[in-house]
Amino acid sequence: MKLSTQADYAVRAMYELARHEPGAVLHTRDIAAAQRIPGPRLAKVIHDLARADLVRTQRGHQGGVMLARPADEITVLDVYQAVEGPILLCRCRQRVEPCADDGCDTHDFWHGVEALLSGELETTTFAALADARRRACVADGRPQATGR
């Protein structure tokens, strides 16, 4: 199993937005620089996140990107599904190839793994990710991230 680059960039972009004050508008170039995301790839990610109503974009001199909802209301699963769709590990559930008439021998196992993974991502908010990082910085005596 491997996390796609698109999903990785989406989670990192949302994390960057979440670690700033609520309502903060960030320029995409600042998000890209802070999270080391190539600008053209970030533009695609932001488009997908905006289409899913997870971020809002503003044009103009004061423009940029902001969270569409508070960070404690946006989960990692929301973001993953915005760029990748549902988590489907079993090939037959992906419609890549059909199950045998009597079902796959491992279908139930993979469905259970999907449920566990989805559950973990659904209970992890971006506020929790940002807070965990802040606590780690304080515990290690490192400077805290800008923002919140």
N, C-alpha and C positions, 0 to 999 in steps of 0.2 A: 504494500500500500504506500502511496506517495501523495503528499499534498501538492496540488497543482501550483504553479507559479502565480497564476491569477488569484487563487484563493489566498495564498500567502501574502501577496501584495494588498489584497482587500482587507485582510485582518490587520496588517501593519498600518495601513492608511487610517482605518477606523480607530486603532489604538492611538495613533498620533493625534487625532481629533479629540479623543476622549481624555487625554492627559492634560488638555487645556481647559480653561474656564468654560462653564456652560455658555453656549451662545457665541463662543469665539469663532471668528471667520479666519481661516488660514488660506494663504496662497498655495496653490498646488506645487509651486516650486519649493516652498518651505517644507511641505509634507514629503516631497520627493527627496530633498536633501537630508532631512532628519532620518528618514527610514531607508535611504539608499535604494529608491525605486526609480527606474528610468522614466522620464517624463511622459513619453508616448504610452507606455504601459499603464502609468497612473491615470492618464486621461480615460482610457478604456475602463479601468476599475471604477473611477468616479462616475462615469456614465452608467454603469451597471448598478452601482449603489444608489444613484439618484432615481433611476427607473424603479427601484424597489422601495423608494421612499425612506431610505436610511440616511441619506444626506440631502442637503439643499445646496444649490449653487447660486452664486450672485455674480453678475457680470459687472464690468466697469472697474474704475480705479480702486474702489474699496471692496472689490469683489473677491471671491474665493469660495471656499467650501466650509460648511458647518454641519454638525449633526442635526438630523431632522427631529430627533427625540432625545430626551436625556440619556446619558450613557448607561444608566442603570436599567434602562428599558430596551436596550439593544443587545442581543446575544450574539455569540460567535456563530451559532447556527443560522441566525438571520442573515448574517453576512456571507457565510459559506453558500447558503441556498441562493442568495442573490446572484452569485457569480458562477455557481456550478450546478444548481438544481438540487434535488433531493440526494441524500446519501444512499447509494445503491451499490453494495459490494458484490452481490450475487449476479452472475452473468445473465441468468434468466430474468431477473428483475430489471436489468438494464435493457432487456429486449435484444441483447446481442445474439443469443441463441435460445431456442425454446427449451423448457424443462422436458424431461421424459414424461410420458403419459402418467406414470405413477409417481412423479415428483422427483426432485433432486435428493440424493441421499444427504447432502450437506446444506440444503436450503435453509432448514430451521436454524442451524448453527450460524450461518452468515446473517440471517435475519436478526438473530439475537445480538450479534456483534454490531450490526447497524443500529439497533435500538440503544445499546449501551453508548456508542459513540454519539449518536444524536442527543441522547439524554445529557451527556457531559457538556456538549457544546451548547445545548439549550439552557443549561443552568449557569453558564459562565457569561457574565455581562462584561461590557467594556469598562464600566466603572470598576468592577472587581479587578480586571487586568491592570488598569492604571493604578489602583490603590496598592495592589501587591508589589508593583514595581517601585512605587514611592516608598513603601515600607522597607523593601530590600535595600534601597539607596540609603535610607536613614540608618538601618542596621549596620551597613558596611561603611558608613561615614563618607559616602560618595555624595557629590552635589546632586540635588534633586533636579528632575526635569523641569523645564519652564512650565508655567501654567498652574493649574489647580494645585 
